[in-house]
Amino acid sequence: MDDSDILIIGAGAAGLMAARTLAKAGKKVAVLEARDRIGGRIYTLENASGQQPLELGAEFIHGDLPLTKSLLDEAGIAYEHAGASMWRYEDGEFKQNETFVEHWDAFLNKLGDLEQDMSINCFLLREFKGEKYRRLRESVRQFVSGYDNADPKKASSFSLRREWQSEDDGAQYRVAGGYGKLTSFLAGEIIGAGGHIYLNSVVKKIYWQQHCVKVVSSVGCTHSAKQLIVALPLGVLQVNAGDSGAISFIPPIPDHIKAINALGFGAVIKILLEFDEAFWEDKQTEKLAGKSLSNMGYLFSTEEIPTWWTQAPEHTNILTGWIGGPEAAEKTDTHITEILKQSLQSLANIFNRDEQQLKQKLRNYHIVNWTADEFARGSYAYDTVEAGQARSILLEPVEDTIFFAGEYLYNGTAMGTVEAALDSGLRAAERIQ
């Protein structure tokens, strides 16, 4: 039996941040993690070819985010500006774009005047009907699905409005050496302060009464504590009772479970392809596009795998593919080999190449279907129309005993980010202190 002051389930960014804060405050802390590694949806792999590490999960710092950057500074971890020019492949043409969506300004103006929240799909159908706005509707839905990983039929118009109004396109960074350096730093701080992190420890049932929590992990260890922070991905918490992978609270906490299910959780597949050369920078592509793509950061399309980006401003032979939202959810059970084939087909169509030749140029690949991952069940949260009320319930502990932490509880404009997870973990820890 392991007795602690505070037990934390989940060693992602939120759980590690909470544990670090509490351990450094002198609390006896134990963290249980189902995987054989820390980090959760932060998943950095060393690159066998010697280039920069591969980010199979979180990759970017989306803006000048104070908590993330201050932690990196404290740990002595550098971060660098990321990204370059944006391109769109549409109707057989490459188009360099900034504001490439026709009627976008009118859309934002109408959205700004909206007084009652509704799903973004309902808003589009009400305000932008007809063939004239078909491309606009398609572009907005694609953006909501691709960037926010959200279902447009559920995503809150108010939340998306707030996000889009606060965007800073120029402020985007990558962590030098990968986000894994930050989670390793946090884990080192926890252990250095006397805390414990237990890997391969799956929790299915949580027994509790006020100021007394007990769980039995999959390795047979019993852990007890006065208080518990549940720092699991929202998708894991949304697994229906009785289904494989469900978490049970005994006795039940129905109000909090209802609130959990009122939030949206996105689907995503991330694809990293390493080729023997950066063919998107060659003369054949330059002739096709009418301009060199050597400074390409992002490429958007309507292909099966629609979104691609490079490691710009670094020049590498790696392309990252991304498909999110309902389209990714439909591929939850799709085999990795089929996703690879769809990826190569998409690139062949975009760059007018032979698919088999691209396959021969492929040196290495990594594909992570985060929605199919039993310990993630998706990518990151998005706001539904009911999210505000649901979040207010989840921010309140259950009888000062069970607390929740995770990026889905963040109420700022950096939703779905590492910053959101760190902030939530910090707030949960401060609430306990």
C-alpha positions in Angstrom: 0.0 0.0 0.0 1.3 3.4 -1.0 -0.1 6.3 1.0 0.2 9.9 -0.2 -1.3 13.2 0.6 -2.3 13.6 -3.0 -2.7 11.1 -5.8 -2.6 12.2 -9.4 -3.8 10.0 -12.3 -2.1 10.9 -15.6 1.4 12.0 -16.3 0.7 14.4 -19.1 1.5 18.1 -18.9 -1.4 18.8 -16.5 -0.6 16.0 -14.1 3.1 16.7 -14.1 2.6 20.4 -13.5 0.2 19.7 -10.6 2.5 17.1 -9.1 5.6 19.4 -9.4 3.7 22.3 -7.7 2.5 20.1 -4.9 5.7 18.2 -4.3 7.7 21.4 -4.2 5.2 22.7 -1.6 6.1 19.7 0.6 3.2 17.4 -0.1 3.6 13.7 -0.5 2.6 13.1 -4.1 2.3 10.0 -6.3 1.5 10.0 -10.0 0.0 7.0 -11.8 0.5 6.8 -15.5 -1.0 4.1 -17.7 1.7 4.3 -20.4 5.3 3.2 -20.2 6.4 6.8 -20.6 5.5 10.2 -19.3 4.1 13.0 -21.4 0.7 11.8 -22.6 -0.1 13.6 -25.8 3.4 15.1 -25.7 5.4 12.4 -27.5 8.9 13.3 -28.7 11.0 10.7 -30.5 14.7 10.9 -31.3 15.3 10.9 -35.0 17.4 8.0 -36.2 18.7 10.1 -39.1 20.2 12.6 -36.8 17.9 15.5 -37.7 15.9 17.3 -35.0 13.6 15.1 -32.9 10.2 14.0 -34.1 7.1 15.3 -32.4 4.3 12.7 -32.7 2.0 14.7 -30.5 2.1 18.4 -29.4 4.6 20.3 -31.5 4.1 24.1 -31.4 3.9 26.9 -28.9 0.9 28.8 -30.3 1.7 32.3 -29.4 3.5 34.1 -26.6 2.2 31.9 -23.9 3.5 32.9 -20.5 3.5 29.7 -18.5 5.0 27.5 -21.2 7.7 30.0 -22.0 8.6 30.8 -18.3 8.9 27.0 -17.6 11.2 26.6 -20.6 13.3 29.5 -19.5 13.5 28.1 -16.0 14.6 24.7 -17.4 17.1 26.3 -19.7 15.3 24.9 -22.8 15.4 27.0 -25.9 12.5 27.6 -28.3 12.6 28.9 -31.8 10.3 30.7 -34.2 8.5 28.2 -36.5 6.7 28.3 -39.7 7.1 30.2 -43.0 4.8 30.9 -46.0 1.4 29.3 -46.3 0.2 27.7 -49.5 -3.1 26.3 -50.7 -3.4 23.6 -53.4 -6.8 24.1 -55.0 -8.3 23.3 -58.4 -4.9 22.1 -59.7 -3.1 25.3 -58.7 -0.7 26.4 -55.9 -1.8 29.6 -54.3 0.3 31.5 -51.8 -2.1 32.8 -49.3 -2.7 34.9 -46.3 -6.4 35.7 -46.4 -7.4 33.3 -49.1 -11.1 32.6 -48.3 -13.5 34.7 -50.3 -16.2 36.4 -48.1 -14.1 35.8 -45.0 -14.4 39.4 -43.8 -18.1 39.3 -44.2 -18.2 36.0 -42.3 -16.2 37.5 -39.3 -18.4 40.6 -39.3 -21.6 38.5 -39.1 -20.0 36.3 -36.4 -19.0 39.4 -34.4 -22.7 40.4 -34.4 -24.0 37.1 -33.2 -25.8 37.5 -29.9 -26.9 33.9 -29.1 -24.4 31.0 -29.3 -25.0 28.1 -31.7 -22.9 25.6 -33.5 -20.7 27.1 -36.2 -22.5 24.8 -38.7 -25.9 26.2 -37.7 -24.5 29.7 -38.1 -23.2 29.1 -41.6 -26.4 27.5 -42.7 -28.4 30.4 -41.3 -26.3 33.3 -42.5 -24.4 32.1 -45.5 -26.8 30.0 -47.5 -26.7 29.2 -51.2 -24.1 28.5 -53.9 -22.5 31.9 -53.6 -21.1 31.0 -50.1 -20.4 27.3 -50.8 -16.7 27.7 -50.8 -16.8 29.8 -47.6 -18.8 27.1 -45.8 -16.4 24.4 -47.0 -13.4 26.5 -45.9 -14.8 27.3 -42.5 -15.8 23.7 -41.8 -12.4 22.5 -43.0 -10.6 25.0 -40.8 -12.7 24.0 -37.7 -12.1 20.3 -38.4 -8.4 20.6 -39.3 -7.2 23.2 -36.8 -9.6 22.8 -33.9 -10.1 19.1 -34.6 -13.8 19.9 -33.9 -17.1 18.7 -35.3 -18.6 21.8 -36.9 -22.1 20.5 -35.9 -21.1 20.8 -32.2 -18.4 23.5 -32.0 -19.4 26.8 -30.3 -19.6 29.8 -32.6 -18.8 32.1 -29.6 -15.7 30.1 -28.7 -14.4 30.1 -32.3 -15.1 33.8 -32.5 -13.0 34.5 -29.4 -10.2 32.3 -30.8 -10.1 33.9 -34.2 -10.3 37.4 -32.9 -7.2 36.8 -30.7 -5.0 35.0 -33.2 -1.4 36.1 -33.6 -0.2 34.4 -36.8 3.3 35.6 -36.4 4.0 34.1 -32.9 4.6 30.4 -33.3 7.5 28.5 -31.8 9.0 25.0 -31.6 10.8 23.7 -28.5 14.4 23.0 -29.3 15.0 19.3 -28.8 11.2 18.7 -28.5 8.5 19.1 -25.9 9.8 15.9 -24.3 12.5 18.0 -22.7 9.9 20.0 -20.8 8.1 16.9 -19.5 11.4 15.4 -18.4 12.2 18.6 -16.6 8.9 18.5 -14.7 9.4 14.8 -13.8 12.9 15.5 -12.5 11.5 18.3 -10.3 8.8 15.9 -8.9 11.3 13.1 -8.1 13.8 15.6 -6.7 11.1 17.0 -4.3 10.3 13.5 -3.1 7.4 12.6 -5.3 6.9 9.3 -7.1 5.8 8.5 -10.7 4.5 5.0 -11.4 4.4 3.9 -15.1 2.4 1.1 -16.6 -0.2 1.7 -13.9 -3.7 1.6 -15.5 -6.5 2.7 -13.2 -10.1 1.5 -13.8 -11.8 2.1 -10.5 -11.6 5.0 -8.1 -13.0 4.4 -4.6 -13.6 7.5 -2.6 -15.2 9.1 0.4 -14.5 12.6 1.7 -10.7 13.0 2.2 -10.1 9.4 1.4 -9.3 7.9 -2.0 -8.2 4.5 -2.9 -7.3 3.0 -6.3 -5.8 -0.4 -7.4 -3.6 -0.2 -10.4 -3.3 -2.8 -13.2 0.0 -4.0 -11.7 -1.9 -4.8 -8.4 -0.6 -2.0 -6.3 -3.0 -0.2 -4.0 -2.6 3.6 -3.7 -4.4 5.8 -1.2 -4.5 9.5 -0.5 -6.5 12.2 1.1 -7.1 13.9 -2.2 -7.1 13.0 -5.9 -6.4 15.0 -9.1 -7.8 13.3 -12.2 -5.5 14.5 -15.0 -6.6 12.2 -17.8 -7.5 13.2 -21.3 -11.1 14.2 -21.8 -11.6 11.4 -24.3 -10.7 8.8 -21.7 -13.1 10.2 -19.2 -15.9 10.2 -21.9 -15.7 6.4 -22.4 -19.2 5.1 -21.5 -19.5 3.1 -18.3 -19.2 -0.6 -19.1 -17.2 -0.1 -22.2 -13.5 -1.1 -22.4 -11.3 1.6 -21.0 -14.0 3.2 -18.9 -13.1 4.9 -15.5 -15.5 4.2 -12.7 -16.0 6.4 -9.6 -17.4 4.5 -6.6 -19.7 6.0 -5.5 -20.7 7.8 -8.8 -20.2 11.5 -9.4 -23.1 12.0 -11.9 -23.0 15.8 -12.2 -19.3 15.8 -13.1 -19.7 13.0 -15.5 -22.6 14.7 -17.2 -20.4 17.9 -17.5 -17.5 15.8 -19.0 -19.8 14.5 -21.7 -21.0 18.0 -22.5 -17.6 19.1 -23.8 -16.2 18.4 -27.2 -13.1 16.3 -27.8 -11.4 16.3 -31.2 -10.1 13.5 -33.4 -6.8 13.6 -35.2 -4.2 11.5 -37.1 -0.7 12.8 -37.3 1.6 11.5 -40.0 5.4 12.1 -40.3 7.0 11.1 -43.5 10.8 11.3 -44.0 12.0 11.2 -47.6 15.4 10.8 -49.1 15.1 14.4 -50.4 12.8 17.4 -50.0 11.1 17.0 -53.3 8.7 19.9 -52.6 11.8 22.2 -52.9 13.0 20.8 -56.3 12.8 22.3 -59.8 9.9 20.1 -60.8 7.7 21.5 -58.0 8.9 25.0 -58.7 7.8 24.6 -62.3 4.5 23.1 -61.2 3.8 25.9 -58.7 5.2 28.7 -60.7 7.3 29.7 -57.8 9.8 28.0 -55.4 8.2 26.3 -52.4 11.6 26.3 -50.5 10.1 28.6 -47.9 6.8 26.7 -47.6 5.6 26.3 -44.0 2.1 25.0 -44.5 0.2 23.5 -47.4 -3.6 23.2 -47.3 -5.6 21.1 -49.8 -8.8 19.2 -50.2 -7.1 15.8 -50.5 -7.8 12.8 -48.3 -5.0 14.0 -46.0 -5.5 17.7 -46.5 -3.0 19.5 -44.3 0.8 19.3 -44.5 3.7 21.3 -43.1 7.5 21.3 -43.1 10.0 21.9 -40.4 10.5 25.5 -41.6 12.5 27.6 -41.1 14.7 24.5 -40.9 15.2 22.7 -44.1 14.7 19.0 -43.6 13.3 16.0 -45.6 10.3 15.6 -43.3 6.7 16.4 -44.2 4.0 16.2 -41.5 0.5 15.3 -42.5 -2.6 16.1 -40.4 -6.3 15.2 -40.6 -8.6 16.2 -37.9 -12.3 16.4 -36.9 -15.0 14.1 -38.1 -12.9 13.0 -41.1 -10.3 11.7 -38.7 -12.9 10.1 -36.4 -14.1 8.1 -39.4 -10.6 6.6 -39.7 -10.4 5.4 -36.0 -10.3 1.8 -37.1 -8.3 2.3 -40.4 -5.1 0.4 -40.5 -1.8 2.3 -40.5 -0.8 0.9 -43.9 -4.0 2.3 -45.5 -3.4 5.7 -43.9 0.2 5.7 -45.3 -1.2 4.8 -48.8 -3.7 7.7 -48.5 -0.9 10.0 -47.5 1.2 9.2 -50.4 -1.8 9.4 -52.8 -2.5 12.9 -51.4 1.0 14.1 -52.0 1.2 12.5 -55.4 -2.0 14.3 -56.4 -0.8 17.6 -55.0 2.8 17.5 -56.4 1.9 15.6 -59.7 4.2 12.8 -58.8 3.9 9.0 -59.2 2.8 7.4 -56.0 5.1 4.5 -56.3 8.1 6.8 -56.9 7.2 8.7 -53.7 7.0 5.4 -51.9 10.5 4.5 -53.1 11.8 7.9 -51.8 10.2 7.3 -48.4 13.0 6.6 -45.9 10.9 6.4 -42.7 7.5 7.2 -41.3 5.5 7.4 -38.1 1.7 7.6 -38.0 -0.2 8.2 -34.7 -3.9 7.8 -34.7 -4.6 9.5 -31.5 -8.3 8.7 -31.6 -7.5 5.0 -31.7 -5.0 5.4 -28.8 -6.7 3.8 -25.7 -5.0 6.2 -23.4 -5.9 9.4 -25.3 -9.0 8.7 -27.3 -8.5 11.9 -29.4 -6.5 15.1 -29.7 -7.7 18.0 -27.6 -10.9 19.6 -26.4 -13.1 22.2 -28.1 -16.0 24.2 -26.8 -19.6 23.1 -27.4 -22.5 25.5 -26.8 -22.8 23.9 -23.3 -19.1 24.1 -22.5 -19.2 27.2 -20.2 -21.7 25.6 -17.8 -20.0 22.2 -17.9 -16.5 23.7 -17.2 -17.8 25.6 -14.2 -19.0 22.3 -12.7 -15.7 20.6 -13.4 -13.7 23.3 -11.8 -15.4 22.6 -8.5 -14.0 19.7 -6.6 -16.1 16.8 -5.4 -16.3 17.2 -1.6 -12.8 18.7 -1.5 -11.6 15.3 -2.5 -11.6 14.8 -6.3 -10.2 17.5 -8.5 -10.0 17.6 -12.3 -7.1 19.0 -14.4 -6.6 19.1 -18.1 -6.5 21.3 -21.2 -10.2 21.0 -21.5 -10.7 23.1 -18.4 -8.8 26.1 -19.7 -11.0 29.1 -20.4 -8.6 31.3 -22.3 -7.9 31.6 -26.1 -5.1 29.0 -26.1 -7.5 26.0 -25.8 -6.1 22.6 -26.7 -2.5 23.6 -26.1 0.2 22.5 -23.7 -0.2 26.0 -22.1 -3.8 25.1 -21.3 -2.8 21.8 -19.7 0.0 23.4 -17.7 -2.3 26.2 -16.5 -5.0 23.7 -15.5 -2.6 21.5 -13.5 -1.2 24.6 -11.7 -4.6 25.8 -10.8 -5.7 22.4 -9.5 -2.6 22.2 -7.3 -3.1 25.8 -6.0 -6.7 24.9 -5.2 -5.5 22.0 -3.0 -2.8 24.1 -1.3 
